[in-house]
């Protein structure tokens, strides 16, 4: 798979994840099934869900910059470093979801594993492109 396709797939998945978090914010999906069931009230849910939406939007912007669909003042080296951090976080999150208590959160390990794999493709694929020049 080439990095451009991986970016497109990841952007679509991020869109779906953002819709999921918005459904929680709108109470279409109960927040008790997320965050390990640790959220105690609507205020905690709002803070955690808004953070999730903002982080996902940030990742989407980074991917648009990486794919050269968005020009920005952030150097590509910084974008790559931040993507490596996301790769690490999604990898750790995959392990956390695998050992989660609920089946719903266990099933999310597949999604975080896909995110990890796609970010790896993006980083390694563009690294190969830069090394050829």
N, CA, C and O atoms as a GROMACS GRO file, in nm:
protein
  532
    1UNK      N    1   0.086  -0.118   0.000
    1UNK     CA    2   0.000   0.000   0.000
    1UNK      C    3   0.090   0.123   0.000
    1UNK      O    4   0.190   0.128   0.071
    2UNK      N    5   0.054   0.222  -0.079
    2UNK     CA    6   0.135   0.342  -0.084
    2UNK      C    7   0.088   0.444   0.021
    2UNK      O    8  -0.027   0.439   0.065
    3UNK      N    9   0.175   0.536   0.061
    3UNK     CA   10   0.142   0.633   0.166
    3UNK      C   11   0.020   0.720   0.133
    3UNK      O   12  -0.058   0.753   0.223
    4UNK      N   13   0.002   0.757   0.006
    4UNK     CA   14  -0.114   0.841  -0.031
    4UNK      C   15  -0.245   0.770  -0.002
    4UNK      O   16  -0.339   0.830   0.052
    5UNK      N   17  -0.252   0.641  -0.038
    5UNK     CA   18  -0.373   0.562  -0.011
    5UNK      C   19  -0.393   0.546   0.139
    5UNK      O   20  -0.505   0.556   0.188
    6UNK      N   21  -0.284   0.522   0.212
    6UNK     CA   22  -0.293   0.508   0.358
    6UNK      C   23  -0.346   0.636   0.421
    6UNK      O   24  -0.426   0.631   0.515
    7UNK      N   25  -0.302   0.751   0.371
    7UNK     CA   26  -0.351   0.880   0.423
    7UNK      C   27  -0.500   0.893   0.397
    7UNK      O   28  -0.576   0.933   0.485
    8UNK      N   29  -0.544   0.860   0.276
    8UNK     CA   30  -0.687   0.869   0.242
    8UNK      C   31  -0.771   0.778   0.330
    8UNK      O   32  -0.876   0.819   0.381
    9UNK      N   33  -0.725   0.654   0.348
    9UNK     CA   34  -0.798   0.560   0.434
    9UNK      C   35  -0.804   0.611   0.578
    9UNK      O   36  -0.909   0.607   0.643
   10UNK      N   37  -0.691   0.658   0.627
   10UNK     CA   38  -0.686   0.706   0.765
   10UNK      C   39  -0.774   0.828   0.785
   10UNK      O   40  -0.838   0.841   0.889
   11UNK      N   41  -0.779   0.917   0.688
   11UNK     CA   42  -0.866   1.034   0.698
   11UNK      C   43  -1.013   0.992   0.704
   11UNK      O   44  -1.092   1.052   0.778
   12UNK      N   45  -1.050   0.892   0.628
   12UNK     CA   46  -1.189   0.842   0.633
   12UNK      C   47  -1.220   0.779   0.768
   12UNK      O   48  -1.327   0.801   0.825
   13UNK      N   49  -1.126   0.701   0.818
   13UNK     CA   50  -1.145   0.640   0.950
   13UNK      C   51  -1.154   0.746   1.060
   13UNK      O   52  -1.236   0.734   1.152
   14UNK      N   53  -1.072   0.848   1.050
   14UNK     CA   54  -1.078   0.957   1.148
   14UNK      C   55  -1.214   1.026   1.142
   14UNK      O   56  -1.271   1.060   1.245
   15UNK      N   57  -1.265   1.045   1.021
   15UNK     CA   58  -1.399   1.102   1.007
   15UNK      C   59  -1.503   1.018   1.078
   15UNK      O   60  -1.591   1.072   1.146
   16UNK      N   61  -1.495   0.886   1.063
   16UNK     CA   62  -1.589   0.797   1.131
   16UNK      C   63  -1.572   0.804   1.282
   16UNK      O   64  -1.671   0.802   1.356
   17UNK      N   65  -1.448   0.811   1.328
   17UNK     CA   66  -1.423   0.820   1.473
   17UNK      C   67  -1.478   0.951   1.529
   17UNK      O   68  -1.536   0.953   1.638
   18UNK      N   69  -1.460   1.059   1.455
   18UNK     CA   70  -1.515   1.188   1.500
   18UNK      C   71  -1.667   1.182   1.508
   18UNK      O   72  -1.727   1.233   1.602
   19UNK      N   73  -1.730   1.119   1.409
   19UNK     CA   74  -1.877   1.102   1.414
   19UNK      C   75  -1.918   1.020   1.536
   19UNK      O   76  -2.019   1.049   1.600
   20UNK      N   77  -1.840   0.917   1.569
   20UNK     CA   78  -1.867   0.836   1.688
   20UNK      C   79  -1.861   0.922   1.814
   20UNK      O   80  -1.950   0.915   1.899
   21UNK      N   81  -1.757   1.004   1.824
   21UNK     CA   82  -1.744   1.090   1.943
   21UNK      C   83  -1.855   1.195   1.948
   21UNK      O   84  -1.903   1.229   2.056
   22UNK      N   85  -1.894   1.246   1.834
   22UNK     CA   86  -2.006   1.341   1.831
   22UNK      C   87  -2.136   1.273   1.874
   22UNK      O   88  -2.220   1.334   1.940
   23UNK      N   89  -2.154   1.146   1.837
   23UNK     CA   90  -2.272   1.071   1.879
   23UNK      C   91  -2.274   1.054   2.031
   23UNK      O   92  -2.380   1.056   2.093
   24UNK      N   93  -2.157   1.038   2.090
   24UNK     CA   94  -2.149   1.030   2.236
   24UNK      C   95  -2.182   1.166   2.297
   24UNK      O   96  -2.257   1.174   2.394
   25UNK      N   97  -2.126   1.272   2.240
   25UNK     CA   98  -2.155   1.407   2.290
   25UNK      C   99  -2.304   1.439   2.283
   25UNK      O  100  -2.358   1.506   2.372
   26UNK      N  101  -2.370   1.391   2.177
   26UNK     CA  102  -2.513   1.415   2.160
   26UNK      C  103  -2.599   1.313   2.235
   26UNK      O  104  -2.722   1.316   2.227
   27UNK      N  105  -2.534   1.224   2.306
   27UNK     CA  106  -2.597   1.119   2.387
   27UNK      C  107  -2.678   1.020   2.304
   27UNK      O  108  -2.774   0.960   2.353
   28UNK      N  109  -2.639   1.004   2.179
   28UNK     CA  110  -2.697   0.900   2.096
   28UNK      C  111  -2.638   0.766   2.139
   28UNK      O  112  -2.707   0.664   2.142
   29UNK      N  113  -2.510   0.768   2.171
   29UNK     CA  114  -2.440   0.652   2.226
   29UNK      C  115  -2.409   0.685   2.372
   29UNK      O  116  -2.354   0.792   2.400
   30UNK      N  117  -2.444   0.596   2.465
   30UNK     CA  118  -2.417   0.625   2.606
   30UNK      C  119  -2.267   0.626   2.636
   30UNK      O  120  -2.193   0.539   2.590
   31UNK      N  121  -2.224   0.725   2.712
   31UNK     CA  122  -2.080   0.736   2.740
   31UNK      C  123  -2.032   0.629   2.838
   31UNK      O  124  -1.911   0.612   2.855
   32UNK      N  125  -2.121   0.559   2.900
   32UNK     CA  126  -2.082   0.454   2.995
   32UNK      C  127  -2.010   0.337   2.924
   32UNK      O  128  -1.937   0.262   2.988
   33UNK      N  129  -2.032   0.323   2.792
   33UNK     CA  130  -1.966   0.213   2.720
   33UNK      C  131  -1.825   0.250   2.675
   33UNK      O  132  -1.755   0.166   2.619
   34UNK      N  133  -1.784   0.374   2.698
   34UNK     CA  134  -1.652   0.417   2.656
   34UNK      C  135  -1.566   0.453   2.777
   34UNK      O  136  -1.615   0.457   2.890
   35UNK      N  137  -1.441   0.478   2.751
   35UNK     CA  138  -1.345   0.519   2.853
   35UNK      C  139  -1.341   0.422   2.971
   35UNK      O  140  -1.321   0.462   3.086
   36UNK      N  141  -1.361   0.295   2.941
   36UNK     CA  142  -1.353   0.192   3.045
   36UNK      C  143  -1.463   0.204   3.148
   36UNK      O  144  -1.451   0.148   3.257
   37UNK      N  145  -1.570   0.276   3.116
   37UNK     CA  146  -1.680   0.295   3.209
   37UNK      C  147  -1.644   0.384   3.326
   37UNK      O  148  -1.714   0.384   3.427
   38UNK      N  149  -1.534   0.459   3.315
   38UNK     CA  150  -1.485   0.540   3.426
   38UNK      C  151  -1.544   0.680   3.433
   38UNK      O  152  -1.525   0.750   3.532
   39UNK      N  153  -1.616   0.722   3.329
   39UNK     CA  154  -1.672   0.857   3.333
   39UNK      C  155  -1.791   0.861   3.428
   39UNK      O  156  -1.878   0.774   3.424
   40UNK      N  157  -1.791   0.962   3.513
   40UNK     CA  158  -1.891   0.969   3.619
   40UNK      C  159  -2.009   1.060   3.588
   40UNK      O  160  -2.119   1.040   3.640
   41UNK      N  161  -1.987   1.160   3.501
   41UNK     CA  162  -2.095   1.256   3.476
   41UNK      C  163  -2.080   1.320   3.338
   41UNK      O  164  -1.984   1.294   3.266
   42UNK      N  165  -2.178   1.402   3.304
   42UNK     CA  166  -2.180   1.466   3.172
   42UNK      C  167  -2.062   1.561   3.150
   42UNK      O  168  -2.013   1.574   3.038
   43UNK      N  169  -2.017   1.626   3.256
   43UNK     CA  170  -1.905   1.719   3.242
   43UNK      C  171  -1.778   1.643   3.205
   43UNK      O  172  -1.706   1.684   3.114
   44UNK      N  173  -1.751   1.534   3.274
   44UNK     CA  174  -1.634   1.451   3.241
   44UNK      C  175  -1.645   1.400   3.097
   44UNK      O  176  -1.547   1.401   3.022
   45UNK      N  177  -1.765   1.354   3.060
   45UNK     CA  178  -1.786   1.304   2.924
   45UNK      C  179  -1.757   1.414   2.823
   45UNK      O  180  -1.689   1.390   2.723
   46UNK      N  181  -1.807   1.534   2.848
   46UNK     CA  182  -1.786   1.644   2.755
   46UNK      C  183  -1.638   1.675   2.738
   46UNK      O  184  -1.590   1.693   2.626
   47UNK      N  185  -1.564   1.682   2.848
   47UNK     CA  186  -1.421   1.712   2.843
   47UNK      C  187  -1.346   1.604   2.765
   47UNK      O  188  -1.267   1.634   2.676
   48UNK      N  189  -1.370   1.478   2.799
   48UNK     CA  190  -1.299   1.368   2.734
   48UNK      C  191  -1.335   1.358   2.586
   48UNK      O  192  -1.248   1.337   2.502
   49UNK      N  193  -1.461   1.372   2.554
   49UNK     CA  194  -1.503   1.360   2.415
   49UNK      C  195  -1.456   1.478   2.330
   49UNK      O  196  -1.416   1.460   2.215
   50UNK      N  197  -1.458   1.597   2.386
   50UNK     CA  198  -1.408   1.713   2.311
   50UNK      C  199  -1.258   1.700   2.288
   50UNK      O  200  -1.208   1.734   2.180
   51UNK      N  201  -1.185   1.650   2.388
   51UNK     CA  202  -1.042   1.626   2.370
   51UNK      C  203  -1.019   1.524   2.258
   51UNK      O  204  -0.929   1.541   2.176
   52UNK      N  205  -1.100   1.420   2.255
   52UNK     CA  206  -1.087   1.318   2.151
   52UNK      C  207  -1.113   1.377   2.013
   52UNK      O  208  -1.039   1.349   1.918
   53UNK      N  209  -1.216   1.457   2.002
   53UNK     CA  210  -1.248   1.520   1.873
   53UNK      C  211  -1.133   1.611   1.830
   53UNK      O  212  -1.090   1.606   1.714
   54UNK      N  213  -1.083   1.692   1.922
   54UNK     CA  214  -0.974   1.784   1.888
   54UNK      C  215  -0.846   1.710   1.849
   54UNK      O  216  -0.777   1.750   1.755
   55UNK      N  217  -0.814   1.603   1.920
   55UNK     CA  218  -0.694   1.524   1.888
   55UNK      C  219  -0.709   1.460   1.751
   55UNK      O  220  -0.614   1.458   1.672
   56UNK      N  221  -0.827   1.408   1.722
   56UNK     CA  222  -0.850   1.347   1.591
   56UNK      C  223  -0.845   1.451   1.479
   56UNK      O  224  -0.793   1.424   1.371
   57UNK      N  225  -0.898   1.570   1.505
   57UNK     CA  226  -0.888   1.677   1.406
   57UNK      C  227  -0.742   1.717   1.383
   57UNK      O  228  -0.701   1.742   1.270
   58UNK      N  229  -0.665   1.723   1.490
   58UNK     CA  230  -0.523   1.754   1.481
   58UNK      C  231  -0.450   1.650   1.396
   58UNK      O  232  -0.370   1.684   1.310
   59UNK      N  233  -0.480   1.522   1.421
   59UNK     CA  234  -0.419   1.415   1.342
   59UNK      C  235  -0.460   1.429   1.195
   59UNK      O  236  -0.377   1.409   1.106
   60UNK      N  237  -0.585   1.462   1.169
   60UNK     CA  238  -0.631   1.480   1.031
   60UNK      C  239  -0.555   1.594   0.962
   60UNK      O  240  -0.515   1.581   0.846
   61UNK      N  241  -0.534   1.704   1.033
   61UNK     CA  242  -0.459   1.817   0.976
   61UNK      C  243  -0.316   1.774   0.946
   61UNK      O  244  -0.262   1.808   0.841
   62UNK      N  245  -0.254   1.700   1.038
   62UNK     CA  246  -0.117   1.650   1.014
   62UNK      C  247  -0.112   1.563   0.889
   62UNK      O  248  -0.018   1.574   0.810
   63UNK      N  249  -0.212   1.478   0.872
   63UNK     CA  250  -0.215   1.390   0.755
   63UNK      C  251  -0.234   1.470   0.627
   63UNK      O  252  -0.176   1.437   0.524
   64UNK      N  253  -0.316   1.573   0.633
   64UNK     CA  254  -0.334   1.659   0.514
   64UNK      C  255  -0.204   1.730   0.479
   64UNK      O  256  -0.172   1.748   0.362
   65UNK      N  257  -0.130   1.771   0.581
   65UNK     CA  258   0.000   1.834   0.557
   65UNK      C  259   0.096   1.731   0.499
   65UNK      O  260   0.167   1.759   0.402
   66UNK      N  261   0.099   1.613   0.559
   66UNK     CA  262   0.189   1.506   0.514
   66UNK      C  263   0.160   1.468   0.369
   66UNK      O  264   0.252   1.442   0.291
   67UNK      N  265   0.032   1.464   0.334
   67UNK     CA  266  -0.006   1.429   0.198
   67UNK      C  267   0.003   1.545   0.100
   67UNK      O  268  -0.032   1.532  -0.017
   68UNK      N  269   0.050   1.658   0.151
   68UNK     CA  270   0.066   1.780   0.071
   68UNK      C  271  -0.067   1.833   0.016
   68UNK      O  272  -0.072   1.899  -0.088
   69UNK      N  273  -0.175   1.804   0.088
   69UNK     CA  274  -0.306   1.856   0.053
   69UNK      C  275  -0.335   1.987   0.126
   69UNK      O  276  -0.432   2.056   0.097
   70UNK      N  277  -0.249   2.020   0.221
   70UNK     CA  278  -0.263   2.141   0.301
   70UNK      C  279  -0.123   2.197   0.323
   70UNK      O  280  -0.034   2.128   0.373
   71UNK      N  281  -0.105   2.321   0.285
   71UNK     CA  282   0.026   2.381   0.308
   71UNK      C  283   0.026   2.444   0.447
   71UNK      O  284  -0.075   2.496   0.493
   72UNK      N  285   0.141   2.438   0.511
   72UNK     CA  286   0.149   2.486   0.648
   72UNK      C  287   0.291   2.529   0.678
   72UNK      O  288   0.386   2.493   0.608
   73UNK      N  289   0.304   2.605   0.784
   73UNK     CA  290   0.435   2.654   0.827
   73UNK      C  291   0.509   2.550   0.910
   73UNK      O  292   0.624   2.572   0.947
   74UNK      N  293   0.444   2.437   0.941
   74UNK     CA  294   0.509   2.334   1.022
   74UNK      C  295   0.604   2.255   0.933
   74UNK      O  296   0.563   2.203   0.830
   75UNK      N  297   0.732   2.246   0.971
   75UNK     CA  298   0.827   2.168   0.890
   75UNK      C  299   0.787   2.019   0.888
   75UNK      O  300   0.735   1.966   0.986
   76UNK      N  301   0.813   1.954   0.776
   76UNK     CA  302   0.777   1.813   0.761
   76UNK      C  303   0.844   1.726   0.866
   76UNK      O  304   0.788   1.624   0.907
   77UNK      N  305   0.963   1.764   0.911
   77UNK     CA  306   1.031   1.688   1.016
   77UNK      C  307   0.949   1.687   1.146
   77UNK      O  308   0.940   1.586   1.214
   78UNK      N  309   0.890   1.802   1.178
   78UNK     CA  310   0.805   1.811   1.297
   78UNK      C  311   0.679   1.727   1.279
   78UNK      O  312   0.636   1.657   1.372
   79UNK      N  313   0.620   1.733   1.160
   79UNK     CA  314   0.501   1.650   1.130
   79UNK      C  315   0.536   1.503   1.149
   79UNK      O  316   0.459   1.429   1.210
   80UNK      N  317   0.650   1.461   1.098
   80UNK     CA  318   0.692   1.321   1.112
   80UNK      C  319   0.712   1.281   1.257
   80UNK      O  320   0.672   1.172   1.298
   81UNK      N  321   0.773   1.368   1.335
   81UNK     CA  322   0.794   1.338   1.478
   81UNK      C  323   0.659   1.321   1.548
   81UNK      O  324   0.641   1.227   1.626
   82UNK      N  325   0.566   1.409   1.520
   82UNK     CA  326   0.433   1.400   1.583
   82UNK      C  327   0.362   1.273   1.537
   82UNK      O  328   0.294   1.208   1.616
   83UNK      N  329   0.377   1.236   1.410
   83UNK     CA  330   0.316   1.111   1.361
   83UNK      C  331   0.378   0.989   1.429
   83UNK      O  332   0.308   0.892   1.456
   84UNK      N  333   0.509   0.993   1.456
   84UNK     CA  334   0.572   0.884   1.532
   84UNK      C  335   0.513   0.875   1.673
   84UNK      O  336   0.494   0.765   1.725
   85UNK      N  337   0.485   0.990   1.734
   85UNK     CA  338   0.421   0.989   1.866
   85UNK      C  339   0.282   0.925   1.857
   85UNK      O  340   0.246   0.844   1.941
   86UNK      N  341   0.205   0.962   1.754
   86UNK     CA  342   0.074   0.902   1.734
   86UNK      C  343   0.086   0.750   1.712
   86UNK      O  344   0.007   0.673   1.765
   87UNK      N  345   0.185   0.709   1.634
   87UNK     CA  346   0.208   0.567   1.610
   87UNK      C  347   0.229   0.494   1.743
   87UNK      O  348   0.168   0.389   1.768
   88UNK      N  349   0.314   0.549   1.826
   88UNK     CA  350   0.341   0.491   1.958
   88UNK      C  351   0.214   0.486   2.044
   88UNK      O  352   0.184   0.384   2.106
   89UNK      N  353   0.141   0.598   2.047
   89UNK     CA  354   0.019   0.604   2.129
   89UNK      C  355  -0.087   0.505   2.082
   89UNK      O  356  -0.152   0.440   2.163
   90UNK      N  357  -0.105   0.494   1.949
   90UNK     CA  358  -0.202   0.398   1.898
   90UNK      C  359  -0.157   0.255   1.926
   90UNK      O  360  -0.240   0.168   1.953
   91UNK      N  361  -0.027   0.230   1.920
   91UNK     CA  362   0.024   0.097   1.954
   91UNK      C  363  -0.005   0.061   2.098
   91UNK      O  364  -0.052  -0.049   2.127
   92UNK      N  365   0.023   0.154   2.188
   92UNK     CA  366  -0.005   0.133   2.332
   92UNK      C  367  -0.155   0.117   2.354
   92UNK      O  368  -0.199   0.033   2.432
   93UNK      N  369  -0.234   0.199   2.286
   93UNK     CA  370  -0.379   0.194   2.300
   93UNK      C  371  -0.434   0.061   2.251
   93UNK      O  372  -0.532   0.009   2.306
   94UNK      N  373  -0.372   0.004   2.148
   94UNK     CA  374  -0.414  -0.126   2.098
   94UNK      C  375  -0.400  -0.231   2.208
   94UNK      O  376  -0.490  -0.311   2.232
   95UNK      N  377  -0.286  -0.230   2.274
   95UNK     CA  378  -0.262  -0.324   2.385
   95UNK      C  379  -0.364  -0.300   2.497
   95UNK      O  380  -0.420  -0.395   2.552
   96UNK      N  381  -0.386  -0.173   2.530
   96UNK     CA  382  -0.484  -0.141   2.634
   96UNK      C  383  -0.624  -0.189   2.599
   96UNK      O  384  -0.695  -0.239   2.686
   97UNK      N  385  -0.663  -0.175   2.474
   97UNK     CA  386  -0.796  -0.220   2.433
   97UNK      C  387  -0.806  -0.373   2.434
   97UNK      O  388  -0.912  -0.427   2.465
   98UNK      N  389  -0.699  -0.440   2.401
   98UNK     CA  390  -0.701  -0.587   2.402
   98UNK      C  391  -0.729  -0.638   2.543
   98UNK      O  392  -0.801  -0.736   2.560
   99UNK      N  393  -0.672  -0.573   2.643
   99UNK     CA  394  -0.690  -0.618   2.782
   99UNK      C  395  -0.806  -0.547   2.853
   99UNK      O  396  -0.821  -0.560   2.974
  100UNK      N  397  -0.886  -0.471   2.778
  100UNK     CA  398  -0.999  -0.399   2.837
  100UNK      C  399  -1.104  -0.496   2.893
  100UNK      O  400  -1.105  -0.615   2.859
  101UNK      N  401  -1.189  -0.444   2.976
  101UNK     CA  402  -1.291  -0.527   3.042
  101UNK      C  403  -1.412  -0.554   2.954
  101UNK      O  404  -1.470  -0.662   2.960
  102UNK      N  405  -1.450  -0.457   2.872
  102UNK     CA  406  -1.572  -0.474   2.792
  102UNK      C  407  -1.538  -0.523   2.651
  102UNK      O  408  -1.433  -0.492   2.595
  103UNK      N  409  -1.630  -0.599   2.596
  103UNK     CA  410  -1.614  -0.649   2.460
  103UNK      C  411  -1.609  -0.533   2.360
  103UNK      O  412  -1.536  -0.539   2.262
  104UNK      N  413  -1.687  -0.429   2.387
  104UNK     CA  414  -1.688  -0.312   2.298
  104UNK      C  415  -1.548  -0.252   2.288
  104UNK      O  416  -1.499  -0.226   2.178
  105UNK      N  417  -1.483  -0.231   2.401
  105UNK     CA  418  -1.348  -0.173   2.398
  105UNK      C  419  -1.245  -0.271   2.342
  105UNK      O  420  -1.149  -0.230   2.277
  106UNK      N  421  -1.265  -0.399   2.368
  106UNK     CA  422  -1.175  -0.499   2.308
  106UNK      C  423  -1.184  -0.492   2.156
  106UNK      O  424  -1.084  -0.504   2.086
  107UNK      N  425  -1.305  -0.472   2.105
  107UNK     CA  426  -1.322  -0.466   1.959
  107UNK      C  427  -1.254  -0.343   1.900
  107UNK      O  428  -1.217  -0.344   1.783
  108UNK      N  429  -1.238  -0.238   1.979
  108UNK     CA  430  -1.171  -0.118   1.930
  108UNK      C  431  -1.021  -0.141   1.908
  108UNK      O  432  -0.954  -0.061   1.843
  109UNK      N  433  -0.969  -0.250   1.964
  109UNK     CA  434  -0.827  -0.280   1.942
  109UNK      C  435  -0.799  -0.302   1.794
  109UNK      O  436  -0.689  -0.271   1.747
  110UNK      N  437  -0.895  -0.355   1.720
  110UNK     CA  438  -0.877  -0.372   1.576
  110UNK      C  439  -0.863  -0.236   1.508
  110UNK      O  440  -0.779  -0.219   1.420
  111UNK      N  441  -0.946  -0.141   1.547
  111UNK     CA  442  -0.940  -0.007   1.488
  111UNK      C  443  -0.806   0.060   1.521
  111UNK      O  444  -0.743   0.119   1.432
  112UNK      N  445  -0.763   0.054   1.645
  112UNK     CA  446  -0.636   0.119   1.681
  112UNK      C  447  -0.518   0.048   1.616
  112UNK      O  448  -0.418   0.111   1.583
  113UNK      N  449  -0.529  -0.084   1.596
  113UNK     CA  450  -0.424  -0.157   1.524
  113UNK      C  451  -0.418  -0.110   1.378
  113UNK      O  452  -0.309  -0.093   1.323
  114UNK      N  453  -0.533  -0.090   1.316
  114UNK     CA  454  -0.538  -0.039   1.178
  114UNK      C  455  -0.477   0.101   1.171
  114UNK      O  456  -0.401   0.131   1.080
  115UNK      N  457  -0.511   0.187   1.268
  115UNK     CA  458  -0.452   0.321   1.273
  115UNK      C  459  -0.300   0.311   1.282
  115UNK      O  460  -0.227   0.380   1.211
  116UNK      N  461  -0.251   0.223   1.370
  116UNK     CA  462  -0.107   0.205   1.388
  116UNK      C  463  -0.042   0.160   1.258
  116UNK      O  464   0.061   0.214   1.217
  117UNK      N  465  -0.102   0.062   1.193
  117UNK     CA  466  -0.048   0.010   1.068
  117UNK      C  467  -0.046   0.119   0.959
  117UNK      O  468   0.054   0.134   0.889
  118UNK      N  469  -0.154   0.194   0.944
  118UNK     CA  470  -0.160   0.296   0.840
  118UNK      C  471  -0.058   0.408   0.865
  118UNK      O  472   0.005   0.457   0.771
  119UNK      N  473  -0.043   0.448   0.990
  119UNK     CA  474   0.057   0.551   1.021
  119UNK      C  475   0.197   0.497   0.991
  119UNK      O  476   0.283   0.570   0.941
  120UNK      N  477   0.221   0.370   1.021
  120UNK     CA  478   0.349   0.308   0.990
  120UNK      C  479   0.374   0.312   0.839
  120UNK      O  480   0.484   0.347   0.795
  121UNK      N  481   0.274   0.276   0.760
  121UNK     CA  482   0.285   0.280   0.613
  121UNK      C  483   0.320   0.421   0.567
  121UNK      O  484   0.406   0.441   0.481
  122UNK      N  485   0.251   0.520   0.625
  122UNK     CA  486   0.273   0.660   0.586
  122UNK      C  487   0.417   0.701   0.619
  122UNK      O  488   0.485   0.760   0.535
  123UNK      N  489   0.461   0.671   0.738
  123UNK     CA  490   0.596   0.712   0.780
  123UNK      C  491   0.704   0.637   0.704
  123UNK      O  492   0.801   0.698   0.658
  124UNK      N  493   0.691   0.508   0.690
  124UNK     CA  494   0.794   0.429   0.622
  124UNK      C  495   0.791   0.452   0.472
  124UNK      O  496   0.896   0.455   0.408
  125UNK      N  497   0.674   0.469   0.415
  125UNK     CA  498   0.664   0.492   0.271
  125UNK      C  499   0.722   0.625   0.229
  125UNK      O  500   0.789   0.634   0.126
  126UNK      N  501   0.697   0.728   0.307
  126UNK     CA  502   0.752   0.859   0.273
  126UNK      C  503   0.901   0.865   0.306
  126UNK      O  504   0.975   0.941   0.245
  127UNK      N  505   0.944   0.785   0.402
  127UNK     CA  506   1.087   0.778   0.434
  127UNK      C  507   1.164   0.720   0.315
  127UNK      O  508   1.272   0.768   0.281
  128UNK      N  509   1.107   0.616   0.253
  128UNK     CA  510   1.170   0.555   0.136
  128UNK      C  511   1.176   0.654   0.020
  128UNK      O  512   1.276   0.661  -0.052
  129UNK      N  513   1.070   0.732   0.003
  129UNK     CA  514   1.065   0.832  -0.103
  129UNK      C  515   1.173   0.936  -0.083
  129UNK      O  516   1.239   0.977  -0.178
  130UNK      N  517   1.191   0.981   0.042
  130UNK     CA  518   1.292   1.083   0.072
  130UNK      C  519   1.434   1.029   0.056
  130UNK      O  520   1.524   1.102   0.016
  131UNK      N  521   1.454   0.902   0.088
  131UNK     CA  522   1.586   0.841   0.076
  131UNK      C  523   1.629   0.822  -0.069
  131UNK      O  524   1.749   0.818  -0.097
  132UNK      N  525   1.535   0.810  -0.161
  132UNK     CA  526   1.567   0.792  -0.303
  132UNK      C  527   1.617   0.920  -0.367
  132UNK      O  528   1.690   0.916  -0.466
  133UNK      N  529   1.577   1.034  -0.311
  133UNK     CA  530   1.618   1.161  -0.371
  133UNK      C  531   1.750   1.210  -0.320
  133UNK      O  532   1.797   1.316  -0.361
   0.00000   0.00000   0.00000
